[in-house]
Amino acid sequence: MVENLDLKHRQVLKRKCDLISKLGEILASSGAETRLILSSMDLLAKALNLSVQSAVNRAGVFVSFDTPEGQVLSFRRIKTFGINMTIVTYCHQLCLKAERGEFKSLDEISEALNHLPHKHYPKIFLVPIEAIAAGCFAYLNQANLEVIASAILGALILMSIRFYLSQKGFFETFIFMVSAFVGSFCALLFAKAQGVGLEGQTLAILATSLVLVPGFPLINGFLDLFKGYIDTGITRLMQALVLVSSAAIGILGALLIANYYGV
């Protein structure tokens, strides 16, 4: 009978650790910085009356709890580092609710984590928004209407290709390379067709490719480094560097082909 009670208690502890690691995995996949991930996990653990050891790296989220019978471990692999601030905010509010004791059972917490609000900007709006951003960048750099129009058209094509390849399941570096190549090449053609000079062509290409800059991984990477989370900071910065390099290869390819054919 005592063994059965110990087993049941261990199963409850394992489930609590699984909930904490699941929270960390969701936050990491949604673009939260490492400090926020760990503090949220600690907050939920405190609400569950546990004092756990937690860690986050590129491989996944680790949670362990020491008992007289041994450690209770939970691990969840992080598949992707995306961006979704709605989910990050929701998870933080969930932790605050747990701290206030608003959840009556583990089932309620599990249900809340399993039914997160999946709000996304419609891609039909994202494409023109990104194109307008490219045009604004060109405008702020004192470009004329021809260069602005070239940047907007190039960014429209670039973002359309990016979303299309994403839906087809291609890996991210390939998507950045191809979309940067096609978008910058089209921006160059549009600028040439309107009689824009070399300086204007360069600005049109820069404005078009600007929409591919991975700003969020760069910001989170530097924040992690400054706050002492060296491993995840370097990982995020390297991820951003690879994406930037892929886009640069695509732009360079477009310029080489344009130069070869005398465009």
N, C-alpha and C positions, 0 to 999 in steps of 0.2 A: 504493500500500500504506500509506503514511504517512497519507494522507487518510482511508483506511478506519479506521485505528487511532484517529485524532483523532475521527472521527465516533462510533466505538464508545465512546470515553472520554467524549465529551459526552453520549451517551445514558445512560451509567451515572450521570453527574453529575445529569442531568435526573431520573432515576428516584429518586435519593437526595433531591433537593429536593422531589419529589412526595410521598415518604413523610413528610418533615418537615412539609410543609404539610398533609398529610392528618391527621397527629397533632394539629396545631394546630386544625384545623377540627373534629375530634371533641371535643377538650377544650372549645372554645368552645361547641359545640352542647350540651354536657353540663353547662354551668354553672360551669366553672372560672374563677377570677379571672384577669385578664390577666397578672399576674406569674407565676403558675404555668404558664400556657400558654407564655409566652416562655421560661421557664427549662427547661421540659420539651423544647421544640423545640431549644434550645441543647444540652441534654444528649444528645439523639438525634443531632444534627449532630456533636457531638464524638465520639460512638461511631462515626459513619460517616466520621470523619477529614475533616470539612468545617468551614470557618469561614464561616458564612452570615450574611446580614443578614435579619432577620425582623421582621414587624410584624403587628399585629392591630387591626382596627377593625370597625365595624358591617357594612361591605361584605364583608369576608372576611379571609383569611390570606395574607400575602405572604412569599415566600422567594426570595432572590436569592443567587447565588454568582458571583464575578468570576473569569474565566479570561482568558488571553492572547488568546483568540479572541472574547471578548465575554462578556456576562452570560448565566447560566443562570437562568431565572425560573420560578417556580411560583406559581399562585394558586388558591385554593379559596374559593368563596362560602359564607358562613355562612347557611343557610336559616332556622334558628330558634335562639333561645337557650333551651334547655330546662334541666332539672335531672336529673342522673343521677350520683350520687356513686360508684356501683359502677364505671361506665365511667371516671370520672376516676381512681379508685384503680388500676384495671387498667392504664390508660395510663401512669401514673407508674411502676408496677412494670415495665412493658414497657421504659421508658427505662432503669431501673436494670439490667435484664437485658442490654440492649444495651451499656451502659457496662461491664459485667463480661465482655463478649464471649461471652455464651451463645448468641447467634444466629450461625449459620454462614454465612448468605447474606442478601441482600436479599429473596429469596423468603420466607424464614422470617419476617422482620419484616412484610412485606406480608400474609402469611397471618395473623399475629397481629392486625394492625389490621383485617383483613376479617372476623374471627370474634370479635368482642367479645361479652362476656356481656350479653345483653339481659334483665336482671332488673328486673322492675317489681312494685310492690305491686299485688295484685289489687284492682280497683276495687270489688269486692263487700265488701272490708274497709275500703277508704279512706273510703267514704261514711259508715258508722257511726262510724269513728274521728274523722272531722272533726266529726260531729254531737256526739259525746261531748266533744270539745274545746270546742265552742260552749257546751255545758251547763256544763262546768267553769269557763269564763270567767264565765258568769252566776253560778255558785255563789260564786266568789271575790269577786264584787262584791256579796255578801250578798243574792242574789235568793232568793225563795221557790220552792217546788216548782212552782207554776204557771208562773212565768217561766222556770225551768230547762227544764220540759217544752216550753214554746213555742219556746225557743231550739233545743232538740234537734230538734224536728219541722221547724222552719224550715230548719235546716242540712241535714237529711236531704233535703228537697225541693230546696234550693239545689244541693247537690253532685250529686244525681241529674240535674238539668237541665244542670248544667255538663258532666258527662261525656257525656251524651246529645248535646248540641250539638257537643262536641269530636269525637265519632265521626262526626257528620254533616259535619264539615269547615268549620264556620263560623269566622270569624276571631275572635281572642281577645278583642278589645275588645267585640264584640257579645255574646260568651258571658258576659263579666263583667256587662255591662249587664242582660241578660235574666235571668240566674240571680240577681243581686242584687235585681232587681225582684220576681220571683216568690217567692224565699225570704223576703225581708223582709215582703212583703205577707202571706204565709201565717203568718209568726210573729206579725204584728200581729193577724190574725184569730183565731189560737189564743189569744193573750193576752186579747183582747177577750171571746171566748166564755167564758173562765174568770173574768171580772170583774176582771181586773188593771187597776190604775190607770195613769195616764199615765207615771209614772216607770218602772214595771215594763215597760210596752210599749216604751219607749225602750231599756231594757236588753236586752229580748228581740231587738229589731232589731239592736242593736249586736253582741250575741253571735253572732247568725246570720250577719251580714255579715263578721265577723272572719275567717272561714275563707277569704275572698277576698284578704286582704292579701298582696301579693307580697313576702314577706320576703326571699327569696333575691336577687332583682334589686336590692333596696334595699341589702342588706348588701354585695354584690359591687360595686355602684356606688360606695358610700362608700369601700370598700377601694381601688378603682382610683383614686379621686380623691386619697386620702391618700398613695398610693404613686407618684403622678405620672403615671398613665395617664389624662389628662384626657378625651381623646376617648371612649374606651370607658366611662369612669365616667359622663360626662354622658349618653351613649346609654342606659346601663342605668337610670340614675335617671329619665330621661325616659320610658323604657318602663314603669317602675313607676308613674310619675305618671299616665300615660295610663290604665293599668289601674285605678288607684285612682279616677281621675275617672270612668271608665266605670261602676264599681260605685256611686259616689256618685250618678250620674245615675239609675241604676236604683232606688236607695233613695229618692231624691227623688221620682221618678215614682210609686212605691208610696204614699208619704205624701200626695202631692197627690191621687191618685185616692181614697185612703181618706178624706181630708178633704172631697173634693167629694161623695162619696156618704154622708157622715156616719158612716163606720165607726168 
